[in-house]
Every structure is written in C-alpha cells, then in structure tokens.
Amino acid sequence: MKKLTANWGLKLISLIFAVIVWFLVTNIDDPITSVRYTNIPVTLKNANLITDQGQVYTILDGSDTISSVTLYAPRSIIDSLSQNNVIATADIQELSGLNTVSIKVTTNKYSDKIENIVTSSDVVKLSVERKASKSLVLSATTSGSIADGYIIGDVTTEQNMIRITGPESVVNSVASASVDVDVTGFTSNIGTDADVELFDAEGNNIDTSLVNMNIKSVRVNVVIYETKYVPITYAVTGEAADGYMFTGEVESSPEEVLIAGRSNVLDPVSEIKVTDEGMDVTGLTGNMAYTYDLSDYLPSGIIFGDRDYNGSVSVIVHVEPIALRTLDVNVNNVAVEGIAEGYRVSVDDSEYKTVSVTIQGLKESVDKVDPDDLTGTVNVEELIEASGSDSLTVGNYSADVKWSVPSGVRIKGTVSVYIKVEKEE
C-alpha cells in the first residue's frame, strides 16, 4: 500500500505530463482543420403544411442556397468529406411569424466528429400567399429580319391556351402569354418548339419560375411567303356618249401592288385585274372615279405583301371629247389586194389625185397623224361581190377603202376610190 502512495506527487506530475504528451501527439498527427464549401442547397421539409391550406410559397432572395459553409474537424475527417456530404434542411414546422425558417446544417458522414459548422446564412425567407390560377390565350410572334423578297404569313401554335398556377400576387400580375420565333434569314416555312413567356400589362417579362404552367413550350409553325410586285389592270366596258370616247387611260393609285404567296401559286400571277360592272363608260361625257377594295380581286392563295396596305385603290377612267380632222390622202396610198384572172385592177387616179379622209380620236392622237402615213386597201374579191356578178368585167368601179390608221385613231364614215379594170394583154 505504501508503494502505491509513495511519491504520489511525482506520479501525478507524470500522469499530467503523459496527458499533455498524448494531446500534443494527437494534434500533431491529426490536427483540427477546416474546409469551405459554396452554394449548398437547402431542402425544405414538410412544405405540404403550406400547400394543404390552399396556399403557395415563394423562396425569396435565393435564400434556399447557402453561399458558404465551413466545417471544422480533424484533418483525417475533413479529408474524407466532400460537398455532397453536407446536408442543409429547413423544416416548415418551424416557420416563424416573419415567414422565415431556420436552417440546420450537418453532414451525413462523421457528424459526431465535426467540431464546428459556420454558415453564411441561417434562415430561408419565404413569401406565403393564397394559391391562384388563371387561363390565358397563347399568342405567337416573330422577331428578327426575314430574307429580302419574303414576308411572314400565318403564325400558329399547336396549343392556343395556357393555364398558370401560383402565388395570387404573381398570377394576378400576368396579363398575357406568348411565344416568339426568330425568323432571321429564313426563306421557307419554320416549325419549331418555343418557350412560353409571361408578361404584365406594361409588357414587362414575368419570371416563369414563380408560377407553375401546364405547358412550358409549344410547337410553333411559321409560314413564309415569297413576294413580288404586279401591276393593277382594269376592264373598261361600254361606249361613251356621242362625241366622246374612252381615252384608254385608267389612272390608278397605286399603280402596282406587292403580293405574296407560295411560289407555285405566286409565279403564274402577272397582274391583278379588276373586272367590275360599274366600270362602264356608256353615255359618259367626262371622267369616272371609283374606289375599289383590291382584296376582292386577289387570286386564291395570294395575300398583300405589305401588312400596312388595306387593299384600297382609287381609279379615274378618262373620257374626253372626240376630235375630228380631215386629211387629203394621195390615192397612190391605196393598194389593190387580190388577183382577177386575166384582168389588171388598179386605182384610177385620172380624175383626182387625193381623197378626203376624216379621222377621229383624241385631239393629241389626231394631231399627230401625217396624211402620208395613212394607207388603205381595196380587196378584189369584195369588189366582185359588190358588183353583183361572178367575175369582173372591163370598166370602172367605185370601191370602199379599208384604212390602216395609228392606234387611238378611227376613220369617220366611208371613203371610196375609183377602180379601173382592164384586160391583160
């Protein structure tokens, strides 16, 4: 017994020294160290406690992610851990009156060996509201610049409605839903999937992650048409009043129009022709003005290439007084057509060298006519028929002349010349 208690002071000092040595050796071989992990996600537990009450929550300020977590533990423990071993949870059962939930951070490995855990944030912030739903018409738009010579036709979606569900304040702020397709450089039809976007009444984007949508993307079909300019023509009917005539001029505004369609439909179209019973100059003594809706005359499958053009076209049909002018035309300008076997048929110029020809038409056209430019013909067969016999006989005849006149000019009345029929020698 004396041996055990002898030198007890020395033995106590030895024990303390042994503990210190053990502590020093332990910390030298496996010292406490730290590791820092970033962007640790927080898992919410018992979220149904909110949703079961007909409410929804929104996580504010990205607070469900901890920007940094620092672990303190022996080096051997730290070396065996990774970011995947860090577990962060927030239990909705602990929701405070300020709508915050405390974050608990631990590890799923060696949790009892961790000396300390330091986090950059310790609560998840929530916004809790009543749940609301809304249905919206889904529209489709295009952006970008299409290739020259082409335009956008119909833009359609395979679904035209969308339903959103989420916080009442967010749902109520959504005014419209649409999808957009970039058409830059395209020359043929487009079929693609496009993401649905939400907008408020001012056209500002609303974050779609704040609500649930029954569809997040939709198939969009964009029709692309080829374009070209074609003239507008008009079918004018009837005869103007005596002493007046349709000048042939139809003043049109616009004179041509940009049309669009699929190439196989567009290629054959060379004009847009207006045919209307009202475009009748019968009995008119002056110009006639009309306004038409050109869309009524577009061929099937053709549309206007300018979206801003409403199809209205203004037309003036010109009617002017007829001008008369009498010209002396040399009889040598009249030729004989046809052959009378055994006879020589010619125009007789022994009594007069010229005939009077009255022309009519627009003054501008009539004034341009040179008497030397007027030519006429007499047909032998018609001469025989007019004589009342089966063949010609020697003698002199009177025959009507068929005149060749410039465009826009007509002969007034009938002009005759003498024809001489002689036996061939």
C-alpha positions in Angstrom: 0.0 0.0 0.0 2.9 2.3 0.8 4.4 1.6 -2.6 1.2 2.8 -4.3 1.0 6.0 -2.4 4.7 6.7 -2.3 5.9 9.6 -4.3 2.3 10.4 -5.3 3.3 13.9 -6.3 5.8 12.6 -8.8 3.3 10.2 -10.1 0.6 12.9 -10.6 3.1 15.0 -12.4 4.0 12.1 -14.6 0.3 11.5 -15.4 -0.3 15.1 -16.3 2.8 15.1 -18.4 1.6 11.9 -20.2 -1.8 13.5 -21.0 -0.1 16.6 -22.3 2.2 14.4 -24.5 -0.8 12.5 -25.7 -2.7 15.7 -26.6 0.3 17.1 -28.4 1.0 13.9 -30.3 -2.7 13.6 -31.3 -2.9 17.2 -32.5 0.4 17.0 -34.4 -0.6 13.8 -36.2 -4.3 14.7 -36.8 -4.8 18.5 -36.2 -8.1 20.3 -36.4 -8.5 22.0 -39.8 -11.3 23.4 -41.9 -12.8 23.3 -45.4 -15.2 25.7 -47.1 -17.9 24.7 -49.5 -20.0 27.0 -51.6 -23.6 27.1 -52.9 -25.1 24.5 -50.6 -28.8 23.8 -51.4 -31.3 23.8 -48.6 -34.0 21.2 -48.7 -37.5 22.3 -47.3 -39.2 19.7 -45.2 -43.0 19.5 -44.6 -43.8 22.0 -47.3 -47.2 20.4 -47.6 -48.1 22.2 -44.4 -48.5 25.3 -46.6 -49.9 23.8 -49.7 -52.5 21.7 -47.9 -54.0 25.0 -46.7 -54.6 26.2 -50.3 -51.5 28.4 -50.1 -48.3 28.6 -52.0 -44.8 29.8 -51.1 -42.1 31.6 -52.9 -38.5 31.5 -51.7 -37.1 35.0 -51.5 -33.6 36.3 -52.3 -32.3 32.8 -53.3 -32.2 32.1 -49.5 -32.6 28.3 -50.2 -29.0 28.3 -51.2 -26.2 28.9 -48.6 -23.4 30.8 -50.3 -20.7 29.2 -48.0 -20.5 26.5 -45.3 -17.2 26.0 -43.3 -16.6 22.7 -41.5 -14.0 22.4 -38.6 -12.8 18.8 -37.9 -9.7 16.7 -37.6 -7.8 16.6 -40.8 -8.5 12.9 -41.3 -12.2 13.6 -41.1 -12.0 16.7 -43.4 -10.0 14.7 -46.0 -12.8 12.0 -46.1 -15.6 14.5 -46.7 -16.9 16.2 -49.9 -19.5 18.8 -50.6 -22.0 16.1 -51.2 -21.8 15.1 -47.6 -23.1 18.5 -46.4 -26.8 18.4 -45.7 -28.9 21.6 -45.2 -32.5 21.4 -44.2 -35.3 23.8 -43.2 -38.5 22.4 -41.6 -41.7 24.3 -42.4 -42.9 23.2 -39.0 -40.6 25.9 -37.6 -42.0 28.7 -39.8 -41.8 31.9 -37.9 -44.3 34.8 -37.9 -41.8 36.6 -40.2 -42.1 33.7 -42.7 -38.5 32.5 -42.0 -37.4 29.0 -41.4 -34.1 28.2 -39.5 -31.6 26.2 -41.5 -29.9 23.2 -39.9 -26.6 22.1 -41.4 -25.0 18.7 -40.7 -23.1 16.0 -42.5 -24.3 12.6 -43.5 -20.9 11.2 -42.6 -18.8 11.5 -39.4 -21.3 14.1 -38.0 -20.1 13.3 -34.4 -16.6 14.1 -35.4 -17.3 17.6 -36.6 -16.0 20.3 -34.2 -18.0 23.2 -35.6 -20.0 24.3 -38.7 -20.1 28.0 -39.7 -22.7 29.2 -42.3 -23.0 32.4 -44.2 -26.8 32.4 -43.7 -29.1 30.6 -41.2 -32.7 31.1 -42.4 -34.8 30.6 -45.5 -37.0 33.5 -46.3 -40.5 32.8 -47.7 -43.4 34.7 -49.1 -46.6 32.8 -48.4 -49.8 33.7 -50.3 -53.1 32.2 -51.3 -52.9 30.0 -54.4 -54.5 31.3 -57.6 -55.0 30.1 -61.1 -55.6 31.7 -64.5 -56.1 30.7 -68.1 -54.6 32.8 -70.9 -54.8 32.9 -74.6 -51.4 31.9 -76.0 -50.2 34.2 -78.8 -47.3 33.9 -81.2 -44.9 36.5 -82.5 -41.8 36.6 -84.7 -38.6 38.5 -84.3 -35.5 39.2 -86.5 -35.3 40.1 -90.2 -36.6 37.7 -92.8 -34.7 37.4 -96.1 -35.3 40.0 -98.7 -38.2 39.2 -101.0 -40.1 37.2 -98.4 -42.7 38.0 -95.7 -44.2 36.3 -92.7 -47.6 34.6 -93.4 -49.6 32.8 -90.7 -48.0 32.1 -87.3 -49.8 29.4 -85.4 -49.3 27.3 -82.3 -50.4 23.7 -81.7 -51.9 24.8 -78.4 -53.6 28.2 -78.0 -54.3 28.2 -74.3 -52.1 28.0 -71.2 -53.0 27.7 -67.5 -50.8 29.1 -64.8 -51.0 28.5 -61.0 -49.0 30.2 -58.3 -49.0 33.0 -55.7 -52.0 35.2 -56.1 -50.0 38.4 -56.4 -47.9 36.9 -59.3 -50.8 35.3 -61.1 -52.9 38.5 -60.9 -50.0 40.4 -62.4 -49.8 38.2 -65.5 -51.7 39.9 -68.4 -50.5 37.8 -71.4 -48.6 34.8 -72.6 -46.8 34.4 -75.8 -44.1 32.6 -77.7 -41.6 34.1 -80.1 -39.7 32.6 -83.1 -36.6 34.2 -84.6 -37.0 34.2 -88.4 -33.7 35.9 -89.3 -32.5 34.8 -92.8 -35.3 32.2 -93.4 -36.8 31.7 -96.9 -39.0 28.6 -96.1 -41.6 27.6 -93.6 -40.5 27.1 -90.0 -41.6 24.5 -87.4 -40.0 24.7 -84.0 -40.6 24.5 -80.3 -40.6 27.8 -78.4 -40.6 28.6 -74.7 -43.7 30.3 -73.3 -43.1 33.8 -71.9 -45.3 35.7 -69.4 -45.9 39.5 -69.4 -47.6 42.1 -67.2 -49.9 44.8 -68.5 -46.9 47.0 -69.4 -45.3 44.3 -71.4 -42.6 43.5 -68.9 -41.4 39.9 -68.5 -42.5 38.0 -65.5 -40.2 35.2 -64.2 -41.9 32.0 -65.2 -40.2 30.2 -62.3 -42.6 32.0 -59.9 -45.6 30.0 -61.2 -46.5 26.6 -62.4 -47.5 26.3 -66.1 -49.3 23.4 -67.7 -47.0 23.8 -70.6 -43.6 25.4 -70.8 -43.0 25.2 -74.5 -45.2 24.8 -77.6 -44.8 23.9 -81.2 -44.9 26.9 -83.5 -45.5 26.9 -87.2 -44.4 30.0 -89.3 -45.5 30.2 -92.9 -43.1 32.2 -95.1 -44.3 33.7 -98.4 -42.4 34.9 -101.4 -43.3 38.4 -102.7 -43.4 40.3 -106.0 -44.8 43.5 -107.4 -47.5 43.2 -110.1 -49.5 45.9 -112.0 -53.2 46.6 -111.4 -55.2 46.4 -114.7 -58.9 47.3 -115.3 -61.5 46.0 -117.7 -63.4 49.1 -119.0 -66.7 48.4 -121.0 -69.3 50.4 -122.9 -69.2 53.4 -125.3 -69.1 57.0 -124.2 -71.7 59.5 -125.3 -71.8 60.7 -128.9 -68.8 63.0 -129.5 -66.9 61.5 -126.6 -64.7 58.5 -126.1 -62.8 56.5 -123.5 -59.2 57.6 -123.9 -57.8 54.2 -122.8 -56.2 55.8 -119.8 -57.1 54.5 -116.4 -55.4 56.4 -113.6 -54.8 54.1 -110.7 -53.4 54.8 -107.2 -51.5 52.7 -106.5 -50.5 51.5 -110.0 -48.9 48.3 -108.7 -49.2 46.2 -105.6 -46.9 43.9 -103.6 -48.4 40.5 -103.4 -47.3 37.3 -101.6 -47.9 33.6 -101.6 -46.3 30.2 -102.0 -44.1 30.2 -105.1 -46.2 27.7 -107.0 -49.3 30.0 -106.6 -47.4 33.3 -106.9 -45.4 32.6 -110.1 -48.4 32.4 -112.6 -49.8 35.8 -111.3 -48.6 38.6 -113.6 -51.3 41.2 -112.8 -54.3 41.9 -110.6 -57.2 42.5 -112.9 -60.2 44.5 -111.7 -63.4 43.4 -113.5 -66.5 45.3 -112.3 -69.8 46.0 -113.9 -69.6 49.6 -112.6 -66.6 50.3 -114.7 -68.8 51.1 -117.7 -68.4 54.4 -119.6 -71.7 54.1 -121.5 -73.1 57.6 -122.1 -70.4 59.4 -120.2 -69.2 62.8 -121.2 -66.5 63.1 -118.6 -64.1 61.2 -116.3 -65.4 58.5 -114.0 -64.0 57.9 -110.5 -64.2 54.8 -108.4 -62.7 53.3 -105.2 -62.2 49.6 -105.0 -61.2 47.1 -102.4 -58.5 45.2 -104.3 -58.6 42.3 -101.9 -61.8 41.2 -103.7 -59.8 40.6 -106.8 -56.8 38.7 -105.3 -56.4 35.1 -106.7 -56.8 32.3 -104.2 -53.8 31.7 -102.1 -52.5 35.3 -102.6 -52.3 38.0 -99.9 -50.9 41.5 -99.8 -47.2 41.6 -99.2 -47.4 44.9 -97.3 -49.2 44.4 -93.9 -49.9 48.1 -93.7 -51.8 48.1 -97.1 -55.6 47.8 -96.6 -56.4 47.0 -100.3 -58.0 50.3 -101.2 -57.3 51.6 -104.7 -58.6 54.8 -106.3 -59.3 54.8 -110.0 -60.1 57.5 -112.6 -61.3 56.4 -116.1 -60.6 59.2 -118.5 -63.3 60.2 -121.1 -62.7 63.1 -123.4 -64.4 64.8 -126.4 -63.7 63.3 -129.8 -61.6 65.5 -132.2 -62.2 65.4 -135.9 -59.7 66.2 -138.7 -60.0 65.9 -142.4 -56.9 65.0 -144.4 -56.2 64.9 -148.1 -54.6 61.5 -148.8 -52.9 60.6 -152.1 -54.8 57.9 -153.9 -51.4 56.2 -154.5 -51.6 55.3 -150.8 -54.4 52.9 -151.7 -53.3 49.4 -152.9 -55.3 46.6 -154.6 -55.3 43.3 -152.9 -56.1 40.0 -154.7 -56.0 38.9 -158.3 -58.6 38.8 -161.0 -57.5 36.2 -163.6 -57.0 37.8 -167.0 -57.5 41.3 -165.7 -55.4 44.2 -164.4 -57.0 46.0 -161.5 -55.7 49.4 -160.4 -56.7 52.6 -158.6 -57.9 55.2 -161.1 -56.1 58.5 -160.5 -57.0 60.1 -163.8 -59.8 62.3 -162.3 -58.3 63.1 -158.8 -55.1 62.6 -157.1 -56.3 62.7 -153.5 -59.2 61.7 -151.4 -60.6 63.3 -148.3 -60.3 61.2 -145.2 -61.9 62.3 -141.9 -60.2 60.8 -138.8 -61.5 61.0 -135.3 -60.0 60.3 -131.9 -58.4 62.2 -129.1 -57.0 65.5 -130.1 -53.5 64.6 -129.1 -53.6 61.4 -131.3 -55.4 63.1 -134.2 -53.0 66.0 -134.4 -50.0 63.6 -134.8 -51.3 61.9 -137.9 -49.4 62.7 -141.2 -51.5 62.2 -144.3 -48.6 60.3 -145.9 -48.8 57.8 -143.2 -52.3 56.8 -144.0 -52.6 53.7 -146.2 -55.6 51.8 -147.5 -56.5 48.7 -149.4 -59.3 47.6 -151.8 -60.0 43.9 -152.0 -60.7 42.4 -155.4 -63.0 39.6 -154.1 -65.1 42.2 -152.2 -65.2 44.2 -155.4 -66.5 41.3 -157.4 -69.1 40.6 -154.7 -70.2 44.2 -154.7 -70.6 44.2 -158.5 -73.3 41.5 -158.2 -71.6 39.2 -160.7 -69.3 36.2 -160.5 -66.4 37.9 -162.1 -65.1 41.3 -163.1 -65.6 42.9 -166.5 -63.7 45.7 -168.1 -64.8 49.0 -166.8 -64.6 51.5 -163.9 -65.9 50.7 -160.3 -66.3 52.6 -157.1 -64.8 50.7 -154.1 -64.7 51.3 -150.3 -61.2 51.6 -148.8 -60.1 49.8 -145.7 -57.7 52.1 -144.0 -54.8 51.4 -141.7 -54.6 54.1 -139.0 -52.4 54.7 -136.0 -53.5 53.5 -132.6 -56.2 55.7 -131.0 -57.5 57.0 -134.3 -60.5 55.9 -136.3 -61.9 56.7 -139.7 -65.2 58.6 -139.7 -67.6 57.5 -142.4 -66.7 55.6 -145.6 -64.1 56.7 -148.2 -64.3 55.4 -151.7 -61.9 55.4 -154.7 -62.4 54.6 -158.4 -61.0 51.3 -159.6 -60.1 50.6 -163.2 -60.4 47.1 -164.6 -58.6 46.3 -167.9 -57.9 43.2 -169.9 -54.4 41.9 -169.7 -52.6 42.0 -173.0 
